[in-house]
């Protein structure tokens, strides 16, 4: 199981893009951390451990959506 520790300003969609390569995989990231979703709706505080799920998908199913703030 892979785990990361949040830094200042992290959000669920930002973490999905940075860790899983696609902001559209935010649902999978949140599903792997249900206890955190109920506590932290938007921004995550610094120093929280977040489980990084292993995402298996066919290449055509992954949209490779780039987060708009990353342009």
PDB file of N, H, CA, C and O in Angstrom:
ATOM      1  N   UNK A   1       0.843  -1.174   0.000  1.00  0.00           N
ATOM      2  CA  UNK A   1       0.000   0.000   0.000  1.00  0.00           C
ATOM      3  C   UNK A   1       0.895   1.247   0.000  1.00  0.00           C
ATOM      4  O   UNK A   1       1.789   1.394   0.833  1.00  0.00           O
ATOM      5  N   UNK A   2       0.628   2.124  -0.947  1.00  0.00           N
ATOM      6  H   UNK A   2      -0.099   2.004  -1.624  1.00  0.00           H
ATOM      7  CA  UNK A   2       1.377   3.374  -1.028  1.00  0.00           C
ATOM      8  C   UNK A   2       0.620   4.471  -0.296  1.00  0.00           C
ATOM      9  O   UNK A   2      -0.607   4.543  -0.346  1.00  0.00           O
ATOM     10  N   UNK A   3       1.375   5.319   0.381  1.00  0.00           N
ATOM     11  H   UNK A   3       2.372   5.261   0.422  1.00  0.00           H
ATOM     12  CA  UNK A   3       0.794   6.418   1.142  1.00  0.00           C
ATOM     13  C   UNK A   3       1.603   7.674   0.851  1.00  0.00           C
ATOM     14  O   UNK A   3       2.818   7.614   0.668  1.00  0.00           O
ATOM     15  N   UNK A   4       0.927   8.796   0.812  1.00  0.00           N
ATOM     16  H   UNK A   4      -0.061   8.845   0.961  1.00  0.00           H
ATOM     17  CA  UNK A   4       1.606  10.080   0.679  1.00  0.00           C
ATOM     18  C   UNK A   4       1.152  10.978   1.820  1.00  0.00           C
ATOM     19  O   UNK A   4       0.107  10.745   2.427  1.00  0.00           O
ATOM     20  N   UNK A   5       1.925  11.982   2.101  1.00  0.00           N
ATOM     21  H   UNK A   5       2.774  12.172   1.608  1.00  0.00           H
ATOM     22  CA  UNK A   5       1.574  12.942   3.147  1.00  0.00           C
ATOM     23  C   UNK A   5       1.283  14.275   2.461  1.00  0.00           C
ATOM     24  O   UNK A   5       2.071  14.756   1.647  1.00  0.00           O
ATOM     25  N   UNK A   6       0.139  14.859   2.805  1.00  0.00           N
ATOM     26  H   UNK A   6      -0.501  14.468   3.466  1.00  0.00           H
ATOM     27  CA  UNK A   6      -0.274  16.098   2.156  1.00  0.00           C
ATOM     28  C   UNK A   6       0.628  17.261   2.533  1.00  0.00           C
ATOM     29  O   UNK A   6       1.260  17.286   3.590  1.00  0.00           O
ATOM     30  N   UNK A   7       0.657  18.216   1.625  1.00  0.00           N
ATOM     31  H   UNK A   7       0.144  18.196   0.767  1.00  0.00           H
ATOM     32  CA  UNK A   7       1.376  19.463   1.881  1.00  0.00           C
ATOM     33  C   UNK A   7       0.370  20.605   1.818  1.00  0.00           C
ATOM     34  O   UNK A   7      -0.776  20.403   1.418  1.00  0.00           O
ATOM     35  N   UNK A   8       0.785  21.774   2.202  1.00  0.00           N
ATOM     36  H   UNK A   8       1.716  21.938   2.527  1.00  0.00           H
ATOM     37  CA  UNK A   8      -0.098  22.930   2.242  1.00  0.00           C
ATOM     38  C   UNK A   8      -0.744  23.164   0.870  1.00  0.00           C
ATOM     39  O   UNK A   8      -0.055  23.199  -0.149  1.00  0.00           O
ATOM     40  N   UNK A   9      -2.066  23.323   0.855  1.00  0.00           N
ATOM     41  H   UNK A   9      -2.626  23.294   1.683  1.00  0.00           H
ATOM     42  CA  UNK A   9      -2.802  23.643  -0.360  1.00  0.00           C
ATOM     43  C   UNK A   9      -3.282  22.453  -1.169  1.00  0.00           C
ATOM     44  O   UNK A   9      -3.894  22.638  -2.220  1.00  0.00           O
ATOM     45  N   UNK A  10      -3.022  21.230  -0.709  1.00  0.00           N
ATOM     46  H   UNK A  10      -2.525  21.079   0.145  1.00  0.00           H
ATOM     47  CA  UNK A  10      -3.478  20.056  -1.450  1.00  0.00           C
ATOM     48  C   UNK A  10      -4.997  19.947  -1.441  1.00  0.00           C
ATOM     49  O   UNK A  10      -5.658  20.210  -0.436  1.00  0.00           O
ATOM     50  N   UNK A  11      -5.524  19.552  -2.591  1.00  0.00           N
ATOM     51  H   UNK A  11      -4.987  19.338  -3.408  1.00  0.00           H
ATOM     52  CA  UNK A  11      -6.954  19.268  -2.753  1.00  0.00           C
ATOM     53  C   UNK A  11      -7.073  17.875  -3.360  1.00  0.00           C
ATOM     54  O   UNK A  11      -6.104  17.339  -3.898  1.00  0.00           O
ATOM     55  N   UNK A  12      -8.266  17.294  -3.272  1.00  0.00           N
ATOM     56  H   UNK A  12      -9.053  17.729  -2.835  1.00  0.00           H
ATOM     57  CA  UNK A  12      -8.481  15.950  -3.811  1.00  0.00           C
ATOM     58  C   UNK A  12      -8.156  15.880  -5.300  1.00  0.00           C
ATOM     59  O   UNK A  12      -7.462  14.961  -5.734  1.00  0.00           O
ATOM     60  N   UNK A  13      -8.646  16.835  -6.087  1.00  0.00           N
ATOM     61  H   UNK A  13      -9.210  17.582  -5.734  1.00  0.00           H
ATOM     62  CA  UNK A  13      -8.421  16.794  -7.528  1.00  0.00           C
ATOM     63  C   UNK A  13      -6.946  17.012  -7.871  1.00  0.00           C
ATOM     64  O   UNK A  13      -6.429  16.409  -8.811  1.00  0.00           O
ATOM     65  N   UNK A  14      -6.284  17.858  -7.123  1.00  0.00           N
ATOM     66  H   UNK A  14      -6.704  18.348  -6.359  1.00  0.00           H
ATOM     67  CA  UNK A  14      -4.850  18.100  -7.329  1.00  0.00           C
ATOM     68  C   UNK A  14      -4.043  16.836  -7.038  1.00  0.00           C
ATOM     69  O   UNK A  14      -3.138  16.481  -7.793  1.00  0.00           O
ATOM     70  N   UNK A  15      -4.376  16.169  -5.949  1.00  0.00           N
ATOM     71  H   UNK A  15      -5.111  16.457  -5.336  1.00  0.00           H
ATOM     72  CA  UNK A  15      -3.689  14.921  -5.605  1.00  0.00           C
ATOM     73  C   UNK A  15      -3.933  13.845  -6.654  1.00  0.00           C
ATOM     74  O   UNK A  15      -3.012  13.111  -7.012  1.00  0.00           O
ATOM     75  N   UNK A  16      -5.164  13.742  -7.151  1.00  0.00           N
ATOM     76  H   UNK A  16      -5.912  14.338  -6.861  1.00  0.00           H
ATOM     77  CA  UNK A  16      -5.482  12.739  -8.185  1.00  0.00           C
ATOM     78  C   UNK A  16      -4.626  12.974  -9.419  1.00  0.00           C
ATOM     79  O   UNK A  16      -4.101  12.029 -10.007  1.00  0.00           O
ATOM     80  N   UNK A  17      -4.488  14.224  -9.806  1.00  0.00           N
ATOM     81  H   UNK A  17      -4.914  14.992  -9.328  1.00  0.00           H
ATOM     82  CA  UNK A  17      -3.664  14.537 -10.980  1.00  0.00           C
ATOM     83  C   UNK A  17      -2.190  14.238 -10.712  1.00  0.00           C
ATOM     84  O   UNK A  17      -1.528  13.599 -11.530  1.00  0.00           O
ATOM     85  N   UNK A  18      -1.684  14.690  -9.587  1.00  0.00           N
ATOM     86  H   UNK A  18      -2.222  15.209  -8.923  1.00  0.00           H
ATOM     87  CA  UNK A  18      -0.267  14.513  -9.266  1.00  0.00           C
ATOM     88  C   UNK A  18       0.113  13.048  -9.019  1.00  0.00           C
ATOM     89  O   UNK A  18       1.181  12.606  -9.442  1.00  0.00           O
ATOM     90  N   UNK A  19      -0.755  12.296  -8.338  1.00  0.00           N
ATOM     91  H   UNK A  19      -1.623  12.655  -7.994  1.00  0.00           H
ATOM     92  CA  UNK A  19      -0.420  10.927  -7.942  1.00  0.00           C
ATOM     93  C   UNK A  19      -0.861   9.874  -8.942  1.00  0.00           C
ATOM     94  O   UNK A  19      -0.180   8.865  -9.128  1.00  0.00           O
ATOM     95  N   UNK A  20      -2.006  10.107  -9.593  1.00  0.00           N
ATOM     96  H   UNK A  20      -2.558  10.927  -9.442  1.00  0.00           H
ATOM     97  CA  UNK A  20      -2.564   9.103 -10.493  1.00  0.00           C
ATOM     98  C   UNK A  20      -2.476   9.508 -11.958  1.00  0.00           C
ATOM     99  O   UNK A  20      -2.770   8.712 -12.850  1.00  0.00           O
ATOM    100  N   UNK A  21      -2.067  10.754 -12.201  1.00  0.00           N
ATOM    101  H   UNK A  21      -1.828  11.401 -11.476  1.00  0.00           H
ATOM    102  CA  UNK A  21      -1.880  11.204 -13.565  1.00  0.00           C
ATOM    103  C   UNK A  21      -3.116  11.710 -14.263  1.00  0.00           C
ATOM    104  O   UNK A  21      -3.063  12.025 -15.452  1.00  0.00           O
ATOM    105  N   UNK A  22      -4.247  11.800 -13.549  1.00  0.00           N
ATOM    106  H   UNK A  22      -4.290  11.544 -12.583  1.00  0.00           H
ATOM    107  CA  UNK A  22      -5.493  12.219 -14.176  1.00  0.00           C
ATOM    108  C   UNK A  22      -6.427  12.767 -13.101  1.00  0.00           C
ATOM    109  O   UNK A  22      -6.792  12.050 -12.169  1.00  0.00           O
ATOM    110  N   UNK A  23      -6.812  14.028 -13.227  1.00  0.00           N
ATOM    111  H   UNK A  23      -6.516  14.611 -13.983  1.00  0.00           H
ATOM    112  CA  UNK A  23      -7.727  14.636 -12.253  1.00  0.00           C
ATOM    113  C   UNK A  23      -9.083  13.943 -12.241  1.00  0.00           C
ATOM    114  O   UNK A  23      -9.800  14.011 -11.242  1.00  0.00           O
ATOM    115  N   UNK A  24      -9.445  13.276 -13.336  1.00  0.00           N
ATOM    116  H   UNK A  24      -8.863  13.220 -14.147  1.00  0.00           H
ATOM    117  CA  UNK A  24     -10.716  12.558 -13.411  1.00  0.00           C
ATOM    118  C   UNK A  24     -10.739  11.334 -12.487  1.00  0.00           C
ATOM    119  O   UNK A  24     -11.808  10.774 -12.244  1.00  0.00           O
ATOM    120  N   UNK A  25      -9.595  10.915 -11.976  1.00  0.00           N
ATOM    121  H   UNK A  25      -8.727  11.369 -12.174  1.00  0.00           H
ATOM    122  CA  UNK A  25      -9.528   9.766 -11.068  1.00  0.00           C
ATOM    123  C   UNK A  25      -9.705  10.169  -9.604  1.00  0.00           C
ATOM    124  O   UNK A  25      -9.384   9.400  -8.698  1.00  0.00           O
ATOM    125  N   UNK A  26     -10.208  11.359  -9.386  1.00  0.00           N
ATOM    126  H   UNK A  26     -10.468  11.984 -10.122  1.00  0.00           H
ATOM    127  CA  UNK A  26     -10.436  11.855  -8.027  1.00  0.00           C
ATOM    128  C   UNK A  26     -11.393  10.947  -7.258  1.00  0.00           C
ATOM    129  O   UNK A  26     -11.241  10.776  -6.048  1.00  0.00           O
ATOM    130  N   UNK A  27     -12.371  10.365  -7.941  1.00  0.00           N
ATOM    131  H   UNK A  27     -12.494  10.504  -8.924  1.00  0.00           H
ATOM    132  CA  UNK A  27     -13.338   9.469  -7.285  1.00  0.00           C
ATOM    133  C   UNK A  27     -12.635   8.244  -6.714  1.00  0.00           C
ATOM    134  O   UNK A  27     -12.940   7.822  -5.598  1.00  0.00           O
ATOM    135  N   UNK A  28     -11.705   7.674  -7.458  1.00  0.00           N
ATOM    136  H   UNK A  28     -11.457   8.017  -8.365  1.00  0.00           H
ATOM    137  CA  UNK A  28     -10.961   6.506  -6.988  1.00  0.00           C
ATOM    138  C   UNK A  28     -10.087   6.857  -5.791  1.00  0.00           C
ATOM    139  O   UNK A  28      -9.978   6.076  -4.845  1.00  0.00           O
ATOM    140  N   UNK A  29      -9.467   8.030  -5.833  1.00  0.00           N
ATOM    141  H   UNK A  29      -9.557   8.664  -6.600  1.00  0.00           H
ATOM    142  CA  UNK A  29      -8.635   8.474  -4.719  1.00  0.00           C
ATOM    143  C   UNK A  29      -9.472   8.678  -3.465  1.00  0.00           C
ATOM    144  O   UNK A  29      -9.084   8.254  -2.376  1.00  0.00           O
ATOM    145  N   UNK A  30     -10.606   9.319  -3.619  1.00  0.00           N
ATOM    146  H   UNK A  30     -10.921   9.663  -4.503  1.00  0.00           H
ATOM    147  CA  UNK A  30     -11.480   9.554  -2.474  1.00  0.00           C
ATOM    148  C   UNK A  30     -12.066   8.250  -1.939  1.00  0.00           C
ATOM    149  O   UNK A  30     -12.249   8.106  -0.730  1.00  0.00           O
ATOM    150  N   UNK A  31     -12.361   7.303  -2.821  1.00  0.00           N
ATOM    151  H   UNK A  31     -12.212   7.420  -3.803  1.00  0.00           H
ATOM    152  CA  UNK A  31     -12.903   6.009  -2.393  1.00  0.00           C
ATOM    153  C   UNK A  31     -11.881   5.228  -1.570  1.00  0.00           C
ATOM    154  O   UNK A  31     -12.256   4.443  -0.699  1.00  0.00           O
ATOM    155  N   UNK A  32     -10.604   5.437  -1.838  1.00  0.00           N
ATOM    156  H   UNK A  32     -10.299   6.074  -2.546  1.00  0.00           H
ATOM    157  CA  UNK A  32      -9.555   4.760  -1.078  1.00  0.00           C
ATOM    158  C   UNK A  32      -9.326   5.399   0.296  1.00  0.00           C
ATOM    159  O   UNK A  32      -8.622   4.840   1.137  1.00  0.00           O
ATOM    160  N   UNK A  33      -9.928   6.577   0.517  1.00  0.00           N
ATOM    161  H   UNK A  33     -10.501   7.031  -0.166  1.00  0.00           H
ATOM    162  CA  UNK A  33      -9.752   7.316   1.771  1.00  0.00           C
ATOM    163  C   UNK A  33     -11.089   7.833   2.306  1.00  0.00           C
ATOM    164  O   UNK A  33     -11.228   9.033   2.543  1.00  0.00           O
ATOM    165  N   UNK A  34     -12.075   6.948   2.500  1.00  0.00           N
ATOM    166  H   UNK A  34     -11.961   5.974   2.308  1.00  0.00           H
ATOM    167  CA  UNK A  34     -13.407   7.412   2.896  1.00  0.00           C
ATOM    168  C   UNK A  34     -13.433   8.145   4.239  1.00  0.00           C
ATOM    169  O   UNK A  34     -14.256   9.037   4.444  1.00  0.00           O
ATOM    170  N   UNK A  35     -12.551   7.776   5.136  1.00  0.00           N
ATOM    171  H   UNK A  35     -11.882   7.051   4.969  1.00  0.00           H
ATOM    172  CA  UNK A  35     -12.534   8.434   6.447  1.00  0.00           C
ATOM    173  C   UNK A  35     -12.075   9.883   6.342  1.00  0.00           C
ATOM    174  O   UNK A  35     -12.456  10.712   7.168  1.00  0.00           O
ATOM    175  N   UNK A  36     -11.269  10.197   5.346  1.00  0.00           N
ATOM    176  H   UNK A  36     -10.959   9.523   4.675  1.00  0.00           H
ATOM    177  CA  UNK A  36     -10.799  11.567   5.152  1.00  0.00           C
ATOM    178  C   UNK A  36     -11.821  12.418   4.404  1.00  0.00           C
ATOM    179  O   UNK A  36     -11.926  13.622   4.638  1.00  0.00           O
ATOM    180  N   UNK A  37     -12.562  11.794   3.516  1.00  0.00           N
ATOM    181  H   UNK A  37     -12.476  10.816   3.326  1.00  0.00           H
ATOM    182  CA  UNK A  37     -13.559  12.527   2.731  1.00  0.00           C
ATOM    183  C   UNK A  37     -14.630  13.109   3.636  1.00  0.00           C
ATOM    184  O   UNK A  37     -15.081  14.235   3.423  1.00  0.00           O
ATOM    185  N   UNK A  38     -15.038  12.358   4.636  1.00  0.00           N
ATOM    186  H   UNK A  38     -14.673  11.444   4.809  1.00  0.00           H
ATOM    187  CA  UNK A  38     -16.084  12.831   5.536  1.00  0.00           C
ATOM    188  C   UNK A  38     -15.600  13.993   6.418  1.00  0.00           C
ATOM    189  O   UNK A  38     -16.412  14.774   6.915  1.00  0.00           O
ATOM    190  N   UNK A  39     -14.303  14.102   6.605  1.00  0.00           N
ATOM    191  H   UNK A  39     -13.644  13.468   6.201  1.00  0.00           H
ATOM    192  CA  UNK A  39     -13.754  15.168   7.451  1.00  0.00           C
ATOM    193  C   UNK A  39     -13.324  16.373   6.627  1.00  0.00           C
ATOM    194  O   UNK A  39     -13.609  17.514   6.992  1.00  0.00           O
ATOM    195  N   UNK A  40     -12.637  16.121   5.517  1.00  0.00           N
ATOM    196  H   UNK A  40     -12.406  15.194   5.221  1.00  0.00           H
ATOM    197  CA  UNK A  40     -12.045  17.192   4.714  1.00  0.00           C
ATOM    198  C   UNK A  40     -12.709  17.242   3.351  1.00  0.00           C
ATOM    199  O   UNK A  40     -12.408  16.428   2.478  1.00  0.00           O
ATOM    200  N   UNK A  41     -13.604  18.188   3.169  1.00  0.00           N
ATOM    201  H   UNK A  41     -13.848  18.850   3.878  1.00  0.00           H
ATOM    202  CA  UNK A  41     -14.374  18.279   1.936  1.00  0.00           C
ATOM    203  C   UNK A  41     -13.573  18.844   0.772  1.00  0.00           C
ATOM    204  O   UNK A  41     -13.633  18.294  -0.328  1.00  0.00           O
ATOM    205  N   UNK A  42     -12.841  19.900   0.975  1.00  0.00           N
ATOM    206  H   UNK A  42     -12.792  20.347   1.868  1.00  0.00           H
ATOM    207  CA  UNK A  42     -12.106  20.539  -0.112  1.00  0.00           C
ATOM    208  C   UNK A  42     -10.616  20.403   0.066  1.00  0.00           C
ATOM    209  O   UNK A  42     -10.016  19.412  -0.350  1.00  0.00           O
ATOM    210  N   UNK A  43     -10.021  21.401   0.684  1.00  0.00           N
ATOM    211  H   UNK A  43     -10.508  22.206   1.022  1.00  0.00           H
ATOM    212  CA  UNK A  43      -8.583  21.386   0.935  1.00  0.00           C
ATOM    213  C   UNK A  43      -8.266  20.429   2.073  1.00  0.00           C
ATOM    214  O   UNK A  43      -9.025  20.311   3.035  1.00  0.00           O
ATOM    215  N   UNK A  44      -7.147  19.757   1.949  1.00  0.00           N
ATOM    216  H   UNK A  44      -6.530  19.853   1.167  1.00  0.00           H
ATOM    217  CA  UNK A  44      -6.674  18.866   3.001  1.00  0.00           C
ATOM    218  C   UNK A  44      -5.598  19.590   3.796  1.00  0.00           C
ATOM    219  O   UNK A  44      -4.764  20.284   3.214  1.00  0.00           O
ATOM    220  N   UNK A  45      -5.603  19.443   5.098  1.00  0.00           N
ATOM    221  H   UNK A  45      -6.281  18.879   5.571  1.00  0.00           H
ATOM    222  CA  UNK A  45      -4.558  20.106   5.880  1.00  0.00           C
ATOM    223  C   UNK A  45      -3.200  19.448   5.641  1.00  0.00           C
ATOM    224  O   UNK A  45      -3.121  18.302   5.199  1.00  0.00           O
ATOM    225  N   UNK A  46      -2.173  20.166   5.930  1.00  0.00           N
ATOM    226  H   UNK A  46      -2.238  21.097   6.290  1.00  0.00           H
ATOM    227  CA  UNK A  46      -0.808  19.671   5.791  1.00  0.00           C
ATOM    228  C   UNK A  46      -0.561  18.537   6.780  1.00  0.00           C
ATOM    229  O   UNK A  46      -0.992  18.602   7.931  1.00  0.00           O
ATOM    230  N   UNK A  47       0.142  17.487   6.319  1.00  0.00           N
ATOM    231  H   UNK A  47       0.493  17.434   5.384  1.00  0.00           H
ATOM    232  CA  UNK A  47       0.545  16.403   7.208  1.00  0.00           C
ATOM    233  C   UNK A  47      -0.417  15.247   7.333  1.00  0.00           C
ATOM    234  O   UNK A  47      -0.221  14.390   8.196  1.00  0.00           O
ATOM    235  N   UNK A  48      -1.455  15.182   6.508  1.00  0.00           N
ATOM    236  H   UNK A  48      -1.614  15.878   5.807  1.00  0.00           H
ATOM    237  CA  UNK A  48      -2.421  14.081   6.552  1.00  0.00           C
ATOM    238  C   UNK A  48      -1.939  12.962   5.632  1.00  0.00           C
ATOM    239  O   UNK A  48      -1.531  13.222   4.500  1.00  0.00           O
ATOM    240  N   UNK A  49      -1.985  11.715   6.114  1.00  0.00           N
ATOM    241  H   UNK A  49      -2.317  11.504   7.033  1.00  0.00           H
ATOM    242  CA  UNK A  49      -1.603  10.572   5.290  1.00  0.00           C
ATOM    243  C   UNK A  49      -2.771  10.166   4.401  1.00  0.00           C
ATOM    244  O   UNK A  49      -3.884   9.951   4.880  1.00  0.00           O
ATOM    245  N   UNK A  50      -2.506  10.063   3.097  1.00  0.00           N
ATOM    246  H   UNK A  50      -1.601  10.238   2.707  1.00  0.00           H
ATOM    247  CA  UNK A  50      -3.523   9.701   2.110  1.00  0.00           C
ATOM    248  C   UNK A  50      -3.061   8.430   1.402  1.00  0.00           C
ATOM    249  O   UNK A  50      -1.934   8.360   0.912  1.00  0.00           O
ATOM    250  N   UNK A  51      -3.939   7.424   1.351  1.00  0.00           N
ATOM    251  H   UNK A  51      -4.855   7.481   1.750  1.00  0.00           H
ATOM    252  CA  UNK A  51      -3.642   6.173   0.661  1.00  0.00           C
ATOM    253  C   UNK A  51      -3.769   6.403  -0.841  1.00  0.00           C
ATOM    254  O   UNK A  51      -4.749   6.987  -1.303  1.00  0.00           O
ATOM    255  N   UNK A  52      -2.783   5.946  -1.597  1.00  0.00           N
ATOM    256  H   UNK A  52      -1.986   5.472  -1.222  1.00  0.00           H
ATOM    257  CA  UNK A  52      -2.789   6.061  -3.048  1.00  0.00           C
ATOM    258  C   UNK A  52      -3.260   4.727  -3.616  1.00  0.00           C
ATOM    259  O   UNK A  52      -2.564   3.721  -3.477  1.00  0.00           O
ATOM    260  N   UNK A  53      -4.433   4.700  -4.256  1.00  0.00           N
ATOM    261  H   UNK A  53      -4.998   5.517  -4.370  1.00  0.00           H
ATOM    262  CA  UNK A  53      -4.938   3.429  -4.779  1.00  0.00           C
ATOM    263  C   UNK A  53      -4.197   3.021  -6.054  1.00  0.00           C
ATOM    264  O   UNK A  53      -3.646   3.856  -6.772  1.00  0.00           O
ATOM    265  N   UNK A  54      -4.203   1.725  -6.307  1.00  0.00           N
ATOM    266  H   UNK A  54      -4.650   1.047  -5.724  1.00  0.00           H
ATOM    267  CA  UNK A  54      -3.694   1.225  -7.578  1.00  0.00           C
ATOM    268  C   UNK A  54      -4.866   1.247  -8.531  1.00  0.00           C
ATOM    269  O   UNK A  54      -5.883   0.600  -8.282  1.00  0.00           O
ATOM    270  N   UNK A  55      -4.738   1.980  -9.614  1.00  0.00           N
ATOM    271  H   UNK A  55      -3.912   2.506  -9.817  1.00  0.00           H
ATOM    272  CA  UNK A  55      -5.838   2.135 -10.560  1.00  0.00           C
ATOM    273  C   UNK A  55      -5.519   1.331 -11.801  1.00  0.00           C
ATOM    274  O   UNK A  55      -4.528   1.577 -12.489  1.00  0.00           O
ATOM    275  N   UNK A  56      -6.388   0.354 -12.074  1.00  0.00           N
ATOM    276  H   UNK A  56      -7.193   0.154 -11.515  1.00  0.00           H
ATOM    277  CA  UNK A  56      -6.265  -0.453 -13.280  1.00  0.00           C
ATOM    278  C   UNK A  56      -7.374  -0.044 -14.229  1.00  0.00           C
ATOM    279  O   UNK A  56      -8.554  -0.123 -13.890  1.00  0.00           O
ATOM    280  N   UNK A  57      -6.998   0.387 -15.397  1.00  0.00           N
ATOM    281  H   UNK A  57      -6.038   0.452 -15.672  1.00  0.00           H
ATOM    282  CA  UNK A  57      -7.985   0.778 -16.395  1.00  0.00           C
ATOM    283  C   UNK A  57      -7.380   0.594 -17.775  1.00  0.00           C
ATOM    284  O   UNK A  57      -6.168   0.696 -17.965  1.00  0.00           O
ATOM    285  N   UNK A  58      -8.249   0.321 -18.725  1.00  0.00           N
ATOM    286  H   UNK A  58      -9.233   0.238 -18.570  1.00  0.00           H
ATOM    287  CA  UNK A  58      -7.780   0.243 -20.098  1.00  0.00           C
ATOM    288  C   UNK A  58      -7.403   1.636 -20.549  1.00  0.00           C
ATOM    289  O   UNK A  58      -7.999   2.620 -20.111  1.00  0.00           O
ATOM    290  N   UNK A  59      -6.426   1.721 -21.411  1.00  0.00           N
ATOM    291  H   UNK A  59      -5.942   0.921 -21.767  1.00  0.00           H
ATOM    292  CA  UNK A  59      -5.898   3.020 -21.799  1.00  0.00           C
ATOM    293  C   UNK A  59      -6.966   3.940 -22.375  1.00  0.00           C
ATOM    294  O   UNK A  59      -6.897   5.149 -22.152  1.00  0.00           O
ATOM    295  N   UNK A  60      -7.948   3.424 -23.102  1.00  0.00           N
ATOM    296  H   UNK A  60      -8.004   2.442 -23.284  1.00  0.00           H
ATOM    297  CA  UNK A  60      -8.984   4.295 -23.661  1.00  0.00           C
ATOM    298  C   UNK A  60      -9.978   4.775 -22.610  1.00  0.00           C
ATOM    299  O   UNK A  60     -10.736   5.711 -22.863  1.00  0.00           O
ATOM    300  N   UNK A  61      -9.987   4.155 -21.447  1.00  0.00           N
ATOM    301  H   UNK A  61      -9.371   3.394 -21.242  1.00  0.00           H
ATOM    302  CA  UNK A  61     -10.894   4.589 -20.390  1.00  0.00           C
ATOM    303  C   UNK A  61     -10.310   5.748 -19.592  1.00  0.00           C
ATOM    304  O   UNK A  61     -11.061   6.516 -18.992  1.00  0.00           O
ATOM    305  N   UNK A  62      -9.009   5.889 -19.573  1.00  0.00           N
ATOM    306  H   UNK A  62      -8.399   5.265 -20.062  1.00  0.00           H
ATOM    307  CA  UNK A  62      -8.383   6.987 -18.849  1.00  0.00           C
ATOM    308  C   UNK A  62      -8.383   8.204 -19.758  1.00  0.00           C
ATOM    309  O   UNK A  62      -7.852   8.161 -20.867  1.00  0.00           O
ATOM    310  N   UNK A  63      -8.976   9.278 -19.287  1.00  0.00           N
ATOM    311  H   UNK A  63      -9.407   9.313 -18.386  1.00  0.00           H
ATOM    312  CA  UNK A  63      -9.161  10.464 -20.130  1.00  0.00           C
ATOM    313  C   UNK A  63      -7.937  11.355 -20.191  1.00  0.00           C
ATOM    314  O   UNK A  63      -7.813  12.162 -21.112  1.00  0.00           O
ATOM    315  N   UNK A  64      -7.030  11.229 -19.235  1.00  0.00           N
ATOM    316  H   UNK A  64      -7.130  10.573 -18.486  1.00  0.00           H
ATOM    317  CA  UNK A  64      -5.861  12.102 -19.156  1.00  0.00           C
ATOM    318  C   UNK A  64      -6.267  13.563 -19.120  1.00  0.00           C
ATOM    319  O   UNK A  64      -5.689  14.403 -19.809  1.00  0.00           O
ATOM    320  N   UNK A  65      -7.269  13.850 -18.305  1.00  0.00           N
ATOM    321  H   UNK A  65      -7.738  13.168 -17.745  1.00  0.00           H
ATOM    322  CA  UNK A  65      -7.727  15.228 -18.139  1.00  0.00           C
ATOM    323  C   UNK A  65      -6.670  15.990 -17.360  1.00  0.00           C
ATOM    324  O   UNK A  65      -6.275  15.588 -16.266  1.00  0.00           O
ATOM    325  N   UNK A  66      -6.220  17.084 -17.930  1.00  0.00           N
ATOM    326  H   UNK A  66      -6.541  17.412 -18.819  1.00  0.00           H
ATOM    327  CA  UNK A  66      -5.249  17.917 -17.249  1.00  0.00           C
ATOM    328  C   UNK A  66      -5.986  18.932 -16.392  1.00  0.00           C
ATOM    329  O   UNK A  66      -6.931  19.572 -16.854  1.00  0.00           O
ATOM    330  N   UNK A  67      -5.570  19.076 -15.180  1.00  0.00           N
ATOM    331  H   UNK A  67      -4.803  18.556 -14.805  1.00  0.00           H
ATOM    332  CA  UNK A  67      -6.201  20.040 -14.293  1.00  0.00           C
ATOM    333  C   UNK A  67      -6.073  21.440 -14.872  1.00  0.00           C
ATOM    334  O   UNK A  67      -4.984  21.814 -15.309  1.00  0.00           O
ATOM    335  N   UNK A  68      -7.147  22.231 -14.892  1.00  0.00           N
ATOM    336  H   UNK A  68      -8.031  21.927 -14.537  1.00  0.00           H
ATOM    337  CA  UNK A  68      -7.115  23.546 -15.533  1.00  0.00           C
ATOM    338  C   UNK A  68      -6.058  24.489 -14.963  1.00  0.00           C
ATOM    339  O   UNK A  68      -5.547  25.346 -15.683  1.00  0.00           O
ATOM    340  N   UNK A  69      -5.727  24.345 -13.695  1.00  0.00           N
ATOM    341  H   UNK A  69      -6.142  23.649 -13.110  1.00  0.00           H
ATOM    342  CA  UNK A  69      -4.747  25.250 -13.081  1.00  0.00           C
ATOM    343  C   UNK A  69      -3.311  24.853 -13.450  1.00  0.00           C
ATOM    344  O   UNK A  69      -2.370  25.575 -13.121  1.00  0.00           O
ATOM    345  N   UNK A  70      -3.134  23.700 -14.138  1.00  0.00           N
ATOM    346  H   UNK A  70      -3.899  23.113 -14.405  1.00  0.00           H
ATOM    347  CA  UNK A  70      -1.805  23.226 -14.510  1.00  0.00           C
ATOM    348  C   UNK A  70      -1.382  23.737 -15.899  1.00  0.00           C
ATOM    349  O   UNK A  70      -0.283  23.424 -16.355  1.00  0.00           O
ATOM    350  N   UNK A  71      -2.238  24.518 -16.574  1.00  0.00           N
ATOM    351  H   UNK A  71      -3.132  24.772 -16.203  1.00  0.00           H
ATOM    352  CA  UNK A  71      -1.903  25.020 -17.921  1.00  0.00           C
ATOM    353  C   UNK A  71      -0.799  26.016 -17.897  1.00  0.00           C
ATOM    354  O   UNK A  71      -0.406  26.527 -18.946  1.00  0.00           O
TER     355      UNK A  71
END
